[in-house]
Amino acid sequence: MTQQPIKGPASYFPSIEKKYGRPIAEWKALVRAGYPAKHMELVAMLKNEHGLGHGHANAIVADTLAEDKG
């Protein structure tokens, strides 16, 4: 049985960890610390305060919000 490729926001996670040198769990903790801010406010925080690109920040926020909505 072959493993399916990762799709959606999580597909960015390996490159985010490699580029920024922090595990995804740390990025998700930063997002959660910013609650109850809205999606784009959280994206802006990651971009402005931590230097992430828009796509990477959006992927982390989208995945974290989806996980917490669960």
C-alpha positions as CSV (number, residue, x, y, z in Angstrom):
1,M,0.0,0.0,0.0
2,T,1.6,3.3,-1.1
3,Q,1.2,6.4,0.9
4,Q,-0.9,9.2,-0.7
5,P,1.0,12.5,-1.2
6,I,0.2,15.2,1.3
7,K,-2.3,17.7,0.0
8,G,-3.5,21.1,1.1
9,P,-1.8,23.5,3.5
10,A,0.3,20.7,5.1
11,S,2.1,20.1,1.8
12,Y,4.0,23.3,2.6
13,F,5.2,22.2,6.0
14,P,8.5,20.5,5.0
15,S,9.7,23.6,3.1
16,I,8.5,25.9,5.9
17,E,10.5,24.0,8.5
18,K,13.6,23.9,6.2
19,K,13.4,27.6,5.2
20,Y,12.6,29.1,8.6
21,G,14.3,26.6,10.9
22,R,11.4,26.1,13.3
23,P,9.1,23.1,13.6
24,I,5.4,23.5,12.5
25,A,4.3,23.0,16.1
26,E,6.0,26.3,17.1
27,W,4.4,28.2,14.3
28,K,1.0,26.8,15.2
29,A,1.6,27.8,18.9
30,L,2.2,31.4,17.7
31,V,-1.0,31.3,15.7
32,R,-3.0,30.0,18.7
33,A,-1.4,32.7,20.9
34,G,-2.9,35.3,18.5
35,Y,-6.5,34.1,19.0
36,P,-9.2,35.4,18.6
37,A,-7.7,37.3,15.7
38,K,-9.1,36.5,12.3
39,H,-7.4,34.5,9.6
40,M,-5.8,37.4,7.7
41,E,-4.8,39.1,10.9
42,L,-2.9,36.0,11.9
43,V,-1.3,35.7,8.4
44,A,-0.2,39.4,8.7
45,M,1.3,38.7,12.2
46,L,3.4,35.8,10.8
47,K,4.5,37.9,7.9
48,N,5.3,41.1,9.7
49,E,6.7,39.8,13.0
50,H,8.4,36.6,11.8
51,G,9.2,37.2,8.1
52,L,7.2,34.4,6.6
53,G,6.1,34.7,3.0
54,H,2.4,35.0,2.4
55,G,1.8,31.5,1.1
56,H,3.7,29.9,4.0
57,A,1.9,32.0,6.6
58,N,-1.5,31.3,5.0
59,A,-0.8,27.6,5.0
60,I,0.1,27.5,8.7
61,V,-2.9,29.6,9.7
62,A,-5.4,27.7,7.5
63,D,-4.2,24.3,8.8
64,T,-4.2,25.5,12.5
65,L,-7.7,27.0,12.2
66,A,-9.0,23.8,10.5
67,E,-7.4,21.6,13.2
68,D,-8.9,23.7,16.0
69,K,-12.3,23.8,14.5
70,G,-12.3,20.0,14.5
